[in-house]
Amino acid sequence: MLTIDLTTARRFILGKQGLWPGRRWRGEAGTAQAMRAMEYLQLDPLQTLARSQDIALHSRVLDYIPGLWEEVTYRQRKFFDWGGWLAVRPMEELPHWRVVMRRERDGEPDCDSRIQKSGRDHAEAVKEMRAALHERGVVTNRDFAMAERTRTSSYRGRKDSSLALYYLWRTGEVM
């Protein structure tokens, strides 16, 4: 059995996460390298001092500027966001996550049953969102006026269009 001291163990764990020996990456390419080293970059829409994803990357990338993760994720498509706890993952992992997405769509017993239920409960809105996406390419929930939508009481959104888009995202139809 290999025995290591506490300092070596700490350095190994911090090094694996890109936090030791200090910031080692630079710029856009370095941001992507840091995100790969972290494996999961959890996204936080709230900003007290800064968004958590920007803080995490600032501690790893020398000249990081807030929002640089969006460039490598959405414009360069090197990463994708998905999941109940929103995280950015390397695009190379997408085929593996497609299995989980299909399992959620199909309501497998070890998956969140609310996803399949939401798809069934809002089947018409899901169908409508598919058509809108096919026609327009990109849509957001704000594209659909409240007066024209069925009101919901979900914490995911107040309109059926919101829940339909969430369903399509969680099942991997929309990325």
C-alpha positions as CSV (number, residue, x, y, z in Angstrom):
1,M,0.0,0.0,0.0
2,L,1.2,3.5,-0.9
3,T,1.2,5.9,2.0
4,I,1.3,9.7,1.5
5,D,1.4,12.5,4.0
6,L,-1.4,15.0,4.4
7,T,0.4,17.8,2.6
8,T,0.9,15.6,-0.5
9,A,-2.8,14.5,-0.4
10,R,-3.9,18.1,-0.2
11,R,-1.7,19.1,-3.1
12,F,-2.9,16.2,-5.2
13,I,-6.6,17.1,-4.6
14,L,-6.0,20.9,-5.2
15,G,-3.8,20.1,-8.2
16,K,-6.5,17.9,-9.7
17,Q,-8.9,20.8,-9.4
18,G,-6.4,23.3,-10.9
19,L,-5.8,25.1,-7.7
20,W,-2.2,24.1,-7.0
21,P,0.4,25.3,-7.7
22,G,-1.5,28.5,-8.2
23,R,-3.1,29.8,-11.4
24,R,-1.5,28.1,-14.3
25,W,-3.8,28.8,-17.3
26,R,-4.2,31.9,-19.4
27,G,-7.0,33.4,-21.5
28,E,-9.6,31.7,-23.5
29,A,-7.7,28.5,-24.1
30,G,-6.8,28.4,-20.4
31,T,-10.4,28.9,-19.4
32,A,-11.3,25.7,-21.4
33,Q,-8.3,23.8,-19.8
34,A,-9.4,24.9,-16.3
35,M,-13.0,23.9,-17.0
36,R,-11.8,20.4,-18.2
37,A,-9.6,20.0,-15.1
38,M,-12.6,20.9,-12.8
39,E,-14.8,18.5,-14.7
40,Y,-18.0,20.2,-13.6
41,L,-18.4,24.0,-13.5
42,Q,-21.6,24.6,-11.5
43,L,-23.5,27.7,-12.7
44,D,-25.1,30.2,-10.5
45,P,-27.5,32.8,-11.9
46,L,-27.3,34.9,-8.7
47,Q,-24.6,37.6,-8.3
48,T,-23.7,39.0,-4.9
49,L,-20.1,40.0,-5.5
50,A,-19.6,37.9,-8.7
51,R,-21.1,34.7,-10.1
52,S,-19.7,31.5,-8.6
53,Q,-18.5,30.2,-12.0
54,D,-16.5,33.4,-12.5
55,I,-15.0,33.2,-9.0
56,A,-14.1,29.5,-9.6
57,L,-12.4,30.3,-12.9
58,H,-10.7,33.5,-11.7
59,S,-8.9,31.4,-9.1
60,R,-7.5,29.1,-11.8
61,V,-7.0,31.3,-14.9
62,L,-4.5,34.2,-14.7
63,D,-6.2,36.8,-16.9
64,Y,-9.7,35.6,-16.6
65,I,-12.5,38.1,-17.2
66,P,-16.1,37.4,-16.1
67,G,-18.2,35.6,-18.7
68,L,-15.2,34.1,-20.6
69,W,-16.7,30.6,-19.8
70,E,-19.7,31.6,-22.0
71,E,-17.4,32.1,-25.0
72,V,-15.9,28.5,-24.8
73,T,-19.2,27.0,-23.8
74,Y,-21.8,28.6,-26.0
75,R,-19.9,30.2,-28.9
76,Q,-17.2,27.6,-29.4
77,R,-19.5,24.8,-28.2
78,K,-16.7,23.0,-26.3
79,F,-19.0,22.5,-23.3
80,F,-22.7,22.0,-22.6
81,D,-24.9,22.8,-19.7
82,W,-27.5,20.4,-18.3
83,G,-29.0,18.9,-15.2
84,G,-31.1,19.6,-12.2
85,W,-28.1,21.3,-10.6
86,L,-27.0,23.3,-13.5
87,A,-23.4,22.5,-14.5
88,V,-21.2,22.9,-17.5
89,R,-19.6,19.7,-18.8
90,P,-17.1,18.9,-21.6
91,M,-18.8,18.3,-25.0
92,E,-17.0,15.0,-25.2
93,E,-19.2,13.7,-22.4
94,L,-22.4,14.5,-24.2
95,P,-22.9,11.0,-25.6
96,H,-22.7,9.5,-22.1
97,W,-25.2,12.1,-20.7
98,R,-27.6,11.3,-23.6
99,V,-28.2,8.0,-22.0
100,V,-29.3,9.8,-18.8
101,M,-31.4,12.2,-20.8
102,R,-33.2,9.3,-22.5
103,R,-33.8,7.6,-19.2
104,E,-35.4,10.7,-17.8
105,R,-37.6,11.0,-20.9
106,D,-38.6,7.4,-20.5
107,G,-39.3,7.7,-16.8
108,E,-36.8,5.1,-15.6
109,P,-37.1,4.2,-11.9
110,D,-33.8,5.7,-10.9
111,C,-34.5,9.0,-12.6
112,D,-36.5,12.1,-11.6
113,S,-40.1,11.1,-12.3
114,R,-41.1,14.7,-12.4
115,I,-39.5,15.1,-15.8
116,Q,-41.6,12.5,-17.6
117,K,-44.7,13.7,-15.7
118,S,-44.1,17.2,-16.8
119,G,-43.8,16.0,-20.4
120,R,-47.1,14.2,-20.2
121,D,-48.9,17.0,-18.3
122,H,-47.8,19.6,-20.8
123,A,-47.7,17.5,-24.0
124,E,-49.5,20.1,-26.1
125,A,-47.1,22.8,-25.1
126,V,-44.1,20.5,-25.7
127,K,-45.5,19.8,-29.2
128,E,-45.9,23.6,-29.8
129,M,-42.4,24.4,-28.5
130,R,-40.9,21.7,-30.9
131,A,-42.8,23.4,-33.8
132,A,-41.6,26.9,-32.7
133,L,-38.0,25.7,-32.4
134,H,-38.2,24.0,-35.8
135,E,-39.6,27.2,-37.4
136,R,-37.5,29.8,-35.6
137,G,-34.4,27.9,-34.6
138,V,-34.0,29.6,-31.2
139,V,-36.8,30.5,-28.7
140,T,-36.9,31.5,-25.1
141,N,-39.8,31.5,-22.7
142,R,-40.0,35.3,-23.0
143,D,-41.1,34.9,-26.6
144,F,-44.5,33.6,-25.4
145,A,-46.8,36.2,-23.8
146,M,-48.5,35.1,-20.5
147,A,-51.9,36.0,-21.9
148,E,-51.5,33.3,-24.6
149,R,-50.2,30.6,-22.3
150,T,-51.6,28.2,-19.7
151,R,-50.6,29.4,-16.2
152,T,-48.7,26.8,-14.0
153,S,-47.7,26.8,-10.4
154,S,-44.3,25.2,-10.8
155,Y,-41.1,26.8,-9.4
156,R,-39.6,26.1,-12.9
157,G,-41.9,28.6,-14.5
158,R,-45.3,30.2,-14.5
159,K,-46.2,29.3,-18.1
160,D,-46.6,26.0,-19.7
161,S,-44.1,27.1,-22.4
162,S,-41.5,27.3,-19.7
163,L,-42.1,23.8,-18.5
164,A,-42.2,22.5,-22.0
165,L,-38.8,24.1,-22.9
166,Y,-37.4,22.7,-19.6
167,Y,-38.7,19.2,-20.5
168,L,-37.1,19.4,-24.0
169,W,-33.8,20.5,-22.4
170,R,-33.8,17.9,-19.7
171,T,-34.5,15.1,-22.2
172,G,-31.8,16.3,-24.6
173,E,-34.0,17.4,-27.4
174,V,-32.9,21.0,-27.0
175,M,-29.4,22.0,-26.1
